[in-house]
Amino acid sequence: MLTTLAAAAAGAFLFRLLHLPLAYILGSLVGATLVANLIGPMRGGRHLRRVSQLFVGASVGVLLDGGVIEALVRLFPLMLVIAVAGSLLGLVLAVPIAWLSGIDRLSGLLSCLPAGMAEMATLAHEVNADEQSVAIIHTLRVIVVLTLVPLWLVVTGHPVTPVRMLLEADAVRLITLGALIVASLLLAVIATRLRVINAFIVTPTLVAVLFVALGFEVPAVPQPLLIAAQIGIGTSLGLRFRFDRMRRLPRTVAGGLISGLILVSLSIFGLGTIIERLTDLDHLSSLLAAAPGGLGEMIATANALGVAAAAVAGFQLTRSIFTNVIVAPLIRRHVLRRRPDGLPPSS
């Protein structure tokens, strides 16, 4: 654990010294990947990711005042349209990607749907699909997104002005932030047991809104904590990138990379362009709002690049909820209906 965290931190600050975009996320991803593959994987990656998500979610929640919430409500119809379009893109790509990856069509569909890796891998297990291939393809797609965004910034020369985070705050406001994090942690644990989607991101966002509504002045998450959260998310992603698993499934890796490039390109340059033209969001926020990456990764990326994190979170959360609450049950019902006993595989 100490070696992994040290390598992740070293990679993050090395990338920062080189002035690379998304330095803390990508640098820690590289550092954690090297240790996981050369020495051994660290345990507790899921817990590290969840704690990091708490601070990322809280950082979005404190931005949500009445005006921002009103703007997000106006954007909701477009958010829903983009969510439906993202699922349709996954449906269209499912068959060719299944053929390229050497997996069945159901696994191909679950691999292409723009939802969280954990949720789709769990659904793959429930419906007796190829859980490992689904997890690998989703992991590769998130890495493709995180790689393409900095490349696009370099190629196009888009300026990035990181948001100035609060470094110091008075004791009362810091105690309020601490109470928010503790309350969010407890509620997120309960919500996860109730199978609430992305609870460790959603819960601190909603709790922060509640705190503000009750009249508490919640400070912005201090920059050192946000940097640590970005490193934590990059580290947890790096732990999933295992070369031994990739070598066993070369066709899956090839299909995952190709599907990632196609789905990411269609999403961010197709759907992202639509968002940019129909809203007042800036170019980079529009791309991240449409990007088919993980919810936590995309919000952390928006924070790191200093763009409209609240709007990005709104689009990403709407798509995640639509895919997991509407699309996933339809797939589960269709598969179980075709089973002769009508029972899930575990039965």
C-alpha positions in Angstrom: 0.0 0.0 0.0 2.7 2.5 0.9 4.7 1.7 -2.3 1.6 2.1 -4.4 0.6 5.4 -2.8 4.1 6.7 -3.0 4.4 5.8 -6.7 1.0 7.3 -7.4 1.9 10.6 -5.6 5.3 10.7 -7.4 3.7 10.2 -10.7 1.1 12.8 -10.0 3.7 15.5 -9.1 6.0 14.5 -11.9 3.2 15.1 -14.4 2.5 18.4 -12.6 6.1 19.5 -13.0 5.9 18.6 -16.7 2.8 20.9 -16.9 0.6 18.1 -18.3 -3.2 18.4 -18.2 -4.9 16.2 -15.6 -1.5 15.7 -14.0 -2.8 14.4 -10.7 -5.2 11.9 -12.2 -3.1 10.6 -15.0 0.2 10.7 -13.1 -1.2 8.7 -10.2 -2.8 6.3 -12.7 0.6 5.6 -14.3 2.4 5.2 -10.9 -0.2 2.9 -9.5 -0.3 0.8 -12.7 3.4 0.3 -12.6 3.4 -0.9 -9.0 0.3 -3.1 -9.4 1.9 -4.9 -12.4 5.6 -5.0 -11.4 5.2 -5.7 -7.6 1.6 -6.5 -6.8 -1.8 -4.8 -6.5 -2.7 -2.9 -3.4 -5.7 -4.0 -1.4 -8.5 -1.5 -0.6 -8.7 0.2 -4.0 -12.5 0.4 -3.8 -12.4 2.1 -0.4 -9.8 4.6 -1.7 -12.0 5.4 -4.6 -15.1 5.9 -2.5 -13.4 8.2 0.0 -12.0 10.2 -2.9 -15.4 10.4 -4.4 -16.8 11.9 -1.2 -14.6 15.0 -1.5 -15.2 15.3 -5.3 -18.9 15.2 -4.7 -18.7 17.8 -1.9 -16.7 20.1 -4.2 -19.6 20.1 -6.6 -22.3 20.5 -3.9 -20.9 23.7 -2.6 -21.2 25.3 -6.1 -24.9 24.7 -6.3 -26.7 27.8 -5.2 -30.2 28.8 -6.3 -29.1 30.2 -9.7 -27.0 27.1 -10.6 -29.8 24.7 -9.6 -32.3 26.7 -11.7 -29.9 26.6 -14.7 -29.5 22.8 -14.3 -33.3 22.4 -14.1 -33.6 24.2 -17.4 -31.0 21.9 -18.9 -32.6 18.7 -17.7 -34.6 18.0 -20.9 -31.3 18.2 -22.9 -29.6 16.1 -20.3 -32.2 13.4 -20.8 -31.9 13.5 -24.6 -28.1 13.2 -24.4 -28.5 10.3 -22.0 -30.9 8.5 -24.4 -28.5 9.2 -27.3 -25.6 7.8 -25.4 -27.4 4.5 -24.7 -28.5 4.3 -28.4 -24.8 4.7 -29.4 -23.9 1.8 -27.2 -26.7 -0.3 -28.7 -25.5 0.4 -32.2 -21.9 -0.4 -31.4 -22.7 -3.6 -29.4 -22.7 -6.1 -32.3 -19.5 -5.0 -34.1 -17.7 -4.6 -30.8 -18.8 -8.0 -29.7 -17.4 -9.5 -32.9 -14.1 -7.5 -32.6 -13.7 -8.5 -28.9 -14.6 -12.2 -29.4 -17.5 -12.0 -26.9 -21.2 -12.6 -27.0 -23.6 -9.9 -28.0 -25.0 -9.4 -24.5 -21.5 -8.8 -23.1 -20.8 -6.5 -26.1 -23.9 -4.4 -25.2 -23.0 -4.2 -21.5 -19.5 -3.2 -22.5 -20.7 -0.4 -24.8 -23.4 1.2 -22.5 -22.1 4.5 -21.1 -22.5 3.6 -17.4 -20.2 2.8 -14.5 -17.9 -0.2 -14.7 -19.0 -1.6 -11.4 -22.7 -1.4 -12.2 -22.3 -3.0 -15.7 -19.9 -5.7 -14.4 -22.4 -6.6 -11.7 -25.2 -6.7 -14.2 -23.0 -9.0 -16.4 -22.7 -11.4 -13.5 -26.4 -11.4 -12.8 -27.3 -12.2 -16.5 -24.5 -14.7 -16.9 -22.5 -12.5 -19.4 -18.7 -12.2 -19.6 -18.1 -10.1 -16.5 -14.3 -9.9 -16.9 -14.5 -8.7 -20.5 -17.1 -6.1 -19.5 -14.9 -4.7 -16.7 -11.8 -4.6 -19.0 -13.6 -2.8 -21.8 -15.1 -0.2 -19.4 -11.7 0.4 -17.8 -10.1 0.9 -21.1 -12.8 3.3 -22.2 -12.2 5.5 -19.1 -8.5 5.5 -19.8 -9.1 6.5 -23.4 -11.3 9.4 -22.3 -8.6 10.6 -19.8 -6.0 10.3 -22.5 -7.9 12.0 -25.3 -8.9 15.0 -23.3 -5.3 16.2 -22.6 -4.3 15.4 -26.2 -7.3 17.4 -27.5 -6.3 20.3 -25.3 -2.7 20.2 -26.6 -3.7 19.9 -30.2 -6.3 22.6 -30.2 -4.5 24.9 -27.8 -7.5 25.4 -25.5 -6.6 27.4 -22.4 -7.1 25.8 -19.1 -7.5 28.0 -16.0 -7.8 25.9 -12.9 -10.3 27.2 -10.3 -8.6 28.9 -7.3 -9.5 26.6 -4.4 -9.7 27.7 -0.8 -6.5 26.9 1.0 -7.5 28.2 4.4 -10.8 28.6 6.3 -11.9 29.5 9.8 -12.4 26.8 12.3 -16.2 27.0 12.1 -16.4 26.5 8.4 -13.9 23.7 8.4 -16.0 22.0 11.2 -19.0 22.4 8.9 -17.1 20.8 6.0 -16.0 17.9 8.3 -19.6 17.4 9.4 -20.7 17.3 5.8 -18.1 14.7 4.9 -18.9 12.5 7.9 -22.7 12.7 7.3 -22.2 12.0 3.6 -20.0 8.9 4.5 -22.6 7.4 6.8 -25.5 8.1 4.3 -23.4 6.8 1.4 -22.7 3.5 3.2 -26.5 3.0 3.8 -27.4 4.1 0.3 -24.8 1.6 -1.2 -26.4 -1.2 0.8 -29.8 -0.1 -0.8 -28.1 -0.3 -4.2 -28.2 3.4 -4.9 -26.1 4.3 -7.9 -22.8 6.2 -7.4 -23.8 6.9 -3.8 -20.4 8.2 -2.7 -20.6 11.0 -5.4 -24.3 11.7 -5.2 -24.7 11.8 -1.4 -22.1 14.5 -0.6 -23.5 16.6 -3.4 -27.1 16.4 -2.0 -25.9 16.9 1.6 -24.0 20.0 0.6 -27.1 21.4 -1.0 -29.1 20.6 2.1 -26.5 22.4 4.3 -26.6 25.5 2.1 -30.4 25.5 2.1 -30.4 25.3 5.9 -28.2 28.4 6.1 -24.8 26.9 6.8 -21.9 28.5 5.0 -20.1 25.5 3.6 -16.5 26.2 2.5 -15.0 25.0 -0.7 -13.0 21.8 -0.3 -9.4 22.9 0.3 -7.1 22.4 -2.6 -4.8 19.8 -0.9 -7.8 17.6 -0.2 -9.0 17.9 -3.8 -5.5 17.1 -5.1 -5.5 14.0 -2.8 -9.0 13.0 -4.1 -7.8 13.3 -7.7 -4.7 11.1 -6.8 -7.0 8.6 -5.1 -9.2 8.3 -8.2 -6.3 7.9 -10.5 -4.7 5.3 -8.2 -7.9 3.3 -8.0 -8.2 3.3 -11.8 -4.5 2.3 -12.1 -5.1 -0.7 -9.9 -7.7 -2.0 -12.3 -5.3 -1.9 -15.3 -3.6 -5.3 -14.9 -1.4 -6.5 -17.8 -1.8 -10.2 -16.9 -5.5 -10.0 -17.4 -5.1 -8.0 -20.6 -2.7 -10.6 -22.1 -5.1 -13.4 -21.5 -7.8 -11.6 -23.5 -6.0 -9.9 -26.4 -9.1 -9.7 -28.6 -11.1 -8.1 -25.7 -8.3 -5.5 -25.2 -8.3 -4.7 -28.9 -12.0 -4.5 -29.1 -12.1 -2.4 -25.9 -9.6 0.1 -27.3 -11.4 0.4 -30.6 -14.8 0.7 -29.0 -13.5 3.2 -26.6 -12.1 5.4 -29.4 -15.3 5.2 -31.4 -17.7 5.7 -28.5 -15.6 8.5 -27.1 -15.2 10.3 -30.4 -18.9 10.0 -31.3 -19.9 11.2 -27.8 -17.6 14.1 -27.1 -17.3 15.4 -30.7 -20.9 14.6 -31.7 -23.0 14.9 -28.5 -20.6 17.4 -27.0 -21.0 19.6 -30.0 -24.7 19.5 -29.7 -24.5 20.5 -26.0 -22.1 23.4 -26.8 -24.4 24.8 -29.5 -27.6 24.5 -27.5 -26.3 25.8 -24.2 -24.0 28.5 -22.9 -21.5 25.9 -21.7 -17.9 26.4 -22.8 -16.3 24.0 -25.2 -14.4 21.8 -22.6 -17.4 21.6 -20.3 -19.6 20.4 -23.2 -17.0 17.7 -24.1 -16.8 16.4 -20.5 -20.6 16.5 -20.1 -20.9 14.1 -23.0 -17.8 12.0 -22.4 -18.6 8.3 -21.7 -16.2 8.0 -18.7 -16.9 7.3 -15.1 -19.0 9.7 -13.1 -16.3 10.3 -10.5 -13.5 10.6 -13.1 -15.4 13.1 -15.2 -16.3 15.3 -12.3 -12.8 15.2 -11.0 -11.5 16.1 -14.5 -13.9 19.1 -14.6 -12.6 20.2 -11.2 -9.0 19.7 -12.3 -9.5 21.7 -15.5 -11.4 24.5 -13.9 -14.6 24.2 -15.9 -18.3 24.0 -15.1 -18.2 21.0 -12.7 -21.8 21.3 -11.7 -23.1 21.1 -15.3 -20.8 18.2 -16.1 -22.0 16.4 -13.0 -25.7 17.1 -14.0 -25.2 15.5 -17.5 -23.1 12.6 -16.2 -25.5 11.8 -13.4 -28.5 12.0 -15.6 -26.9 9.5 -18.0 -25.8 7.2 -15.2 -29.3 7.1 -13.6 -31.0 6.6 -17.0 -28.7 3.8 -18.0 -28.8 2.0 -14.6 -32.4 2.6 -13.7 -34.1 2.3 -17.1 -31.8 0.4 -19.5 -30.3 -2.1 -17.1 -33.7 -3.4 -15.7 -34.9 -3.8 -19.3 -31.9 -5.9 -20.2 -32.2 -7.9 -17.0 -35.9 -8.6 -17.6 -35.4 -9.5 -21.3 -32.6 -12.0 -20.4 -34.5 -13.6 -17.5 -37.6 -13.9 -19.7 -35.6 -16.0 -22.2 -34.3 -18.3 -19.5 -36.4 -21.5 -19.2 -36.6 -21.3 -15.4 -36.9 -17.5 -15.2 -34.3 -17.4 -12.5 -31.0 -15.5 -12.2 -27.8 -17.5 -12.6 -27.1 -17.5 -8.9 -30.3 -19.4 -8.3 
